[in-house]
Amino acid sequence: MHRPRKEMIAETRAKLIAAARHAFGTIGYTEASMDDFTASAGLTRGALYHHFGDKKGLLQAVIAEIDREMAVRVNGVASRAPTRWQCFVDECTTYIEMALEPEIQRIMFRDGPAVLGDPAQWQNANACVASMTGHLTALQEEGIVVRDLDPETAARLINGASSQASQRIANSKDPEATSKKAIAAFKQLLEGLRKKS
């Protein structure tokens, strides 16, 4: 019995993404050989080109998958916060803290920017900015964040700061120490948005 074509395509894509993710996460994008990871997936280079265009296209797909997983984790942590403000802070800082994890560190914050350029231009960046804009708008309406602030502009600045903090941690000789400093400074930046009572 033949499986539907759509199912076979999804399986091929998933195999290539899994093999590439393992290679990119362990030895890095530059060192990862397309022949090695296509062979480990039991596929050909032709399958890679057909589904992703090239190695760079496959990196984008791996990043999109990791980004979705990170968003689920961030939302899980933030959903346990007792207030909307704490939810916002936890959402931002959890993202930065993930730069300590080896796979995320290498793929998202070192190789990703080196190969694909500014993370603010990545496909997922707009969704992140939209989410932050929504949070800031709600926080303004609740009187927690200052009124004379454009939520979208602030969201873009916060998004840039969290991305820079994450990249700094990922490229640091001492990621743990750098993470502590980055989180402390980032929280101070966020505190500046709050309305003084």
C-alpha positions in Angstrom: 0.0 0.0 0.0 1.4 3.4 -1.0 1.6 6.2 1.5 0.3 9.6 0.5 2.8 11.8 -1.3 2.3 14.6 1.3 3.2 12.2 4.1 6.4 11.1 2.3 7.5 14.7 1.6 6.9 15.6 5.3 9.0 12.5 6.4 11.8 13.4 4.0 11.9 17.0 5.2 11.8 15.9 8.9 14.7 13.4 8.3 16.8 16.1 6.7 16.1 18.6 9.4 16.9 16.1 12.2 20.2 15.1 10.5 21.2 18.7 9.8 20.2 19.8 13.3 22.4 17.1 14.9 25.3 18.1 12.6 24.9 21.8 13.1 24.5 21.4 16.8 27.5 19.2 17.3 30.2 20.3 14.8 28.7 23.5 13.5 27.4 24.8 10.2 30.8 25.3 8.5 32.1 21.9 9.4 28.9 20.0 8.6 29.1 18.1 5.3 26.0 17.9 3.3 27.0 14.4 2.1 27.5 13.2 5.7 24.1 14.4 7.0 22.1 13.4 3.9 23.7 9.9 4.1 22.9 9.7 7.8 19.3 10.5 7.0 19.4 7.8 4.2 18.8 10.4 1.5 20.6 12.1 -1.3 22.0 15.6 -1.9 19.2 15.9 -4.5 16.6 15.5 -1.8 18.2 18.3 0.1 18.3 20.6 -2.9 14.7 19.7 -3.8 13.3 20.5 -0.4 15.5 23.3 0.9 17.5 24.7 -2.1 20.8 24.4 -0.4 22.6 24.1 3.0 21.7 27.6 3.9 18.0 26.9 3.3 18.3 23.8 5.5 19.8 26.0 8.3 16.8 28.3 8.0 14.5 25.3 8.4 16.5 24.1 11.5 16.4 27.5 13.0 12.6 27.8 12.4 12.1 24.4 14.2 14.3 25.4 17.2 12.6 28.8 17.3 9.2 27.2 17.6 10.4 25.0 20.4 12.0 27.9 22.2 8.7 29.8 21.9 6.8 27.0 23.5 9.3 26.8 26.4 9.3 30.6 26.9 5.5 30.7 26.9 5.4 27.8 29.4 7.6 29.7 31.8 5.9 33.1 31.3 2.4 31.5 31.8 3.3 30.7 35.4 4.1 34.3 36.3 1.8 35.9 38.9 1.4 39.2 37.0 1.4 40.5 33.4 4.6 42.5 34.1 6.4 39.4 35.5 5.1 37.4 32.5 6.7 39.9 30.2 10.0 40.0 32.1 10.1 36.1 32.3 9.4 35.8 28.6 12.3 38.1 27.7 14.8 36.7 30.2 14.0 33.0 29.6 14.8 33.6 25.9 18.2 35.1 26.8 19.0 32.3 29.3 18.5 29.7 26.6 21.8 31.0 25.0 23.5 28.9 27.6 22.3 25.6 26.0 24.9 24.2 23.6 22.7 23.5 20.6 20.8 26.8 20.8 24.0 28.7 21.5 25.7 27.3 18.4 22.9 27.2 15.9 20.7 30.2 16.9 23.2 32.6 18.3 26.6 31.9 16.6 26.1 30.1 13.3 22.7 31.6 12.5 23.7 35.3 12.6 27.1 34.4 10.9 25.3 32.7 7.9 21.9 34.4 7.7 22.8 37.9 8.9 20.9 40.1 11.4 18.3 38.0 13.4 16.0 41.1 13.3 15.5 40.3 9.6 14.7 36.6 10.1 11.2 35.4 9.3 10.4 34.7 13.0 11.4 38.2 14.2 8.1 39.8 13.2 6.0 37.3 15.3 8.3 38.0 18.3 7.9 41.8 17.9 4.1 41.5 17.5 3.9 39.5 20.7 6.0 42.0 22.7 4.0 44.9 21.2 0.8 43.2 22.5 2.3 42.8 25.9 3.5 46.4 26.1 0.1 47.7 24.9 -1.7 45.7 27.6 0.8 46.9 30.2 0.2 50.5 29.2 -3.6 50.0 29.4 -3.1 48.6 33.0 -1.0 51.7 33.9 2.1 49.6 34.5 4.2 50.9 31.6 4.6 54.6 30.9 2.0 56.1 28.5 4.4 58.1 26.3 6.0 55.1 24.7 5.3 53.6 21.3 4.8 49.9 22.0 6.0 48.7 18.6 9.2 50.8 18.7 9.9 49.7 22.3 9.3 46.0 21.3 11.8 46.3 18.5 14.4 47.8 20.8 13.8 45.1 23.4 13.9 42.4 20.8 17.2 43.8 19.5 18.6 44.0 23.1 17.6 40.4 23.9 19.2 39.2 20.6 22.4 41.0 21.3 22.5 39.7 24.9 22.0 36.1 23.6 24.7 36.5 21.0 27.1 38.0 23.6 26.5 35.0 25.9 26.9 32.5 23.0 30.3 34.0 22.0 31.6 34.6 25.5 34.6 32.7 26.9 32.6 32.4 30.2 28.9 32.1 29.1 27.6 31.6 32.7 29.1 34.8 34.0 28.2 36.7 30.9 24.6 35.5 31.2 24.3 36.7 34.8 25.6 40.2 33.8 23.4 40.3 30.7 20.2 39.3 32.5 20.8 41.8 35.3 21.4 44.7 32.8 18.5 43.6 30.7 16.1 43.6 33.7 17.4 47.2 34.5 16.5 48.2 31.0 13.0 46.8 31.3 12.5 48.5 34.7 13.0 51.8 32.9 9.7 51.2 31.1 7.6 51.1 34.3 5.5 53.9 35.4 6.9 55.5 38.6 4.3 55.5 41.3 
